[in-house]
Amino acid sequence: MKTCLVLCDLPVRYRVQNFNNKNLSLIFERWEGIKDAIEYGVSLANHFGFDRDTLLSQNALIPIIYYLHTLGKGADLRGYTHFEAKNAAEIRKWLTAAMLNNAFGGASDTVLRETRRVIREQYDGGERDFPVEHLNRRIASLGRSTEFDNTLIEEVLSLPYGNRRTFLALTLLYDRKDWGVTGFHQDHIFPRSRFTDQWLEAAGVPSEKWWYYRELCNQLGNLELLLPDENMEKSAKDFSEWVKTRDPSFRQEHLIPKNDNLLTLECFEEFIAAREDLIRERLRKLFQIDPAGETDA
């Protein structure tokens, strides 16, 4: 219903008085266009690989639905024209950054109202592209962010195992898009069972570092996405041995450092540092960010 309010250019807040007879009549009158835009938006998100596990905010999808609604019937951006490919790619990156920043969490009515205003102003001014830069500036003025920058990369690297944002962030490490149709597990590259006092002592890790190793164990640098059967096969096996049973492309796909010396528990801290560097490189390339913090035009 909130999407109906946004698409009909009505007050955004979900209140009983906003669903008076006049507004309901307008929604009913425009229902076919509203329904089409919602279907286009959900279909586009699913095409990106978003599902109930990775679409962390339904509200974050509303500006995209509004944008598709302004483009008109049939504008689902799933075709192969330059316009469709360009804007679909921009929307995917923007939606991902918005959700990882939790830009539409909590009280987001003001954010929805302002994003609607930006999209409408740009479209009425003759701009048909999804206005990423204008949206980012307006949302930043509200004290929130929809940008993927070096600050967000560092936040992503600290995300813990099991968090819904962690799964979404991990999907960015891979080129595949079938997250919505194939079940994946968050797997600890170095198994959690290796971080007991006994294992850490045997590996020669100083006792004052045990707590730190356990903390790193559950952070994104030690996580990957595996198919259920593959995860069960790996189970609590030593990673340095198990990875030898994989195709050589496995390490590149999962951003595993090439140095075999880092695949031992005594070098776990160095392994995490090396893998985090690979993740930073991947994300900076994906979102066109330079190390100094500037987003490329």
N, C-alpha and C positions, 0 to 999 in steps of 0.2 A: 504493500500500500504506500510505503514511503516513496518507492520508485514512481508510482502513479503521480504523487504530488510533485515530484521533481520534473517529470516529463511533461506535465501540464502547466508548468511554470506557476504553481501554487505555493503557498507557504509550506516550507519543508517539514516543520515540526510535526511529529505524530501526535495530534490532539484531536479530540472528538469534534470540536468546532470547525476544524479544517475539512471535515467530511460532511458538510451541510448539503442540502439538496442541490444548490447551484453547482458546487464543486463535484459532487457525485455525477451530476448530469454531464458535466464536461468530461469527466473520466470515462463515462459510458460512451459518450460521443466519439472519443478518441481511442477507444479500447483496442481496436484492430491494430492501429499503429503502435500503441503501447505494447501490446502482446508481441508483435513482430520484433520490436526493438529489444525486448527482454530475451526473446528466443535467440536473436542474433548475438546478444552480449554473452549469454550463457554458453552458446555454441562456440563462440570465439574463444572464450576462456578455456573450454574443454579442449579445443583445438590446440591451445598453448600447452596443454597437459595439466591444467588445474582441475582438481576434483575436490571432494569434501575435506580431504586431508590437507590440501595445499592452498585452497581458497580460504584464507584466514579471515577475510572480512567481506561480507556481502555488500556492505556500504561502499567499499572501494570499487566495486564493479558498477555502481550506479552512474558515475560520470561517464564511463565508457558507453553504457547503454544510452545515456542522454546524447552523447556524441553521435552514435549510430542512428539515433532517432532524428537528429537534425539532418543527417545525410539522406534520409528517406528510405522508402521500401526497397528491399533487396541489397542494402549496403551492409553486408556481413563481414567484409574484408577478408574473405577466405579465398579469393581469386588470385590471379597471378599477374595482374597489371602492376605497373610500377607504383601507382598510388596505393593499391591494396597492400602490396608487400611491404612498402615503406611504413605505412601507418600501422599495420599489424605488428611489425617489429617494434616500433616505438611504444605502442600500447602495452605490449607484453613486458617490456623493460620497466615502463612507468608503473604498471600494476604491481609488479614484483617488488619494486622499491617502496611503493606506498604501503604494501602489507608488511614488509620487513621493518619499515619505520613505524608501523602502527599508526599511520597518519589518520586513519578513519576510526580509530578506537575511541571509546568513551563517548563524550558529547560531540558528535560530528555534524550536527545540523548546520552549523556555521560553515564548516568546510564544504559540505554539499551545496549549500546556497552559493558560496563564492566560486566553486568549480563550475557550477551551472552558468553563472554570470560570465565567467571567462570564456567558456565554450560558445555561448550565445553571442557575446561581443565579437569574438574572432570570426565566427561563421557569418554573422550579419555584415562584417567588414570585408567579406569576400575570401576569407581564409578557410579552406576545406580540410587542411591537414590537422591532425590531432595536436592541439597547442601545448606541447609538453613544457616548453620554457616558460610560457605565460602562466600555466598552472603551477609550476614549481615556485615561481616568484610569489604568486598570490598566496599559496599555501604557506610558504615561508614567512610571509607577513603575519600569519595567524599563529606563529610559534610552532609550526609542525613542518615536517619534511617529507617530500616525495622524491628526493634525489638519492641516487646511489653514488656515494663518494667514499673517500678513504676512511672517513670516520665510521661510516656504516660497515665497511669491510672489516675493520677491527672489532666492531660489535658483533658481526656475524661470526668471526673466528672464536669468540668467547661463548657462543651459544651452546647450551648443554644438551646432552643426550636425552631424547624423548620429547623435547619441546617441539610444538607444531611449527614454529618458525625455523627450527633446525632442519626439519625435513624439507621445507621449501628451499632453504639456503643450499642444502646438499644437491637438490635437483639442478642448481645452476652450474654445478661442476661437470655436468654431462651434456652431450649434444642430443640425446634422445628426448622424445616428447610423449611417450606412452605412459606417463605417470597415472593417468586417469583410468587406464584399462589393465594395468599390470601391477600386482602388489609387490612392493619393495620393503625390505627391512633396513632399519638403521643398524649397521654393524660396527662393532668396535674392531678396528684393524689389529691393535694389540689387545687381546682378550682381557676382560676385566678380571678374570681369574688369575692373571699374572701379577696382580698388584696387591697381593697379600704380603704381610711382613716377611713370610718365609721366602717367597719368590724374590722380593726386592733385596733382601739381605744376601741371598745366594748370588744375585746379579752384581753385588758389590755397590749397590746404591746407598749412599750415606743415609742414616736413619732420619736426619733432619730434613731430607728431601722427600720422604715417603708421602707425606700429605700432598705435596706439590705434584708428584707423579700421579697420584690418584685423581687429583683435580684435572690434570691434563688428559687423563685417560677418558674422561667423559665430555671433553670439549670437541668441537667440530674437527679440529686437526687430526683426531684419532678416529673419525667416523667416515663411513662410506655407505653407499646404498647397494645392497645385494638382493638378488632374487631369493625367495624363501628357501628353495632347495639348496642353492649355493651357500646360503647362510648356515643352514643346518649341517651341510657337509664341512664347512669351515669350523663351526662350533668353537671349542676352546683350544683349537690346535695352535701350535706355534706359527706365527705368521711367516717367519723367514723360511720355514719348510713348506707351508701350504701354498705360498705364492709361486713356488717352483712348479706346482701342478697346473698353473694357469698359462694361457697363451701369453706370449710376450706383450701383446697389445693391452693386457689387463692393467699393467702398471701405468701406462700412458693414460688410459681411460679414467682410472681412479686417482690420478695425480699422485702416484707413489714415487718417492725419490729413487733415482737409479742406483745410488750407492748402497750396495748390499751390506756394508758395514753398519749402516744405520738401522738395520732390521733386527737388532738385538735389544733386549730390555735395558742393558747398561747404557745404550746410546739413545734411549727413548726421547730424552729431552731434545737432542740434536735432530732426531727424526721429525718431531713435531715442528721444530723451527724450519726445517727444510720443506716439509709439506705445506706449512702455512705460507711460505714464500711462493710455492707453486699455485696455491689457491689465490693469493693476492694477484699474481700475474694473470691467472685465468679471469678473475672478476674485473680487473682493470681493462683487459682486452675486450671483454664482453660488454662492459658499460662505457668504454672509451674514456677511461680515467688515466691521467698521468700520475706518476708517483708524487708530484708536488701538490696534487690535490685538484688540479684543474680538469674539468670535463671538456674533452675535445669537441669542437663545433661539428 
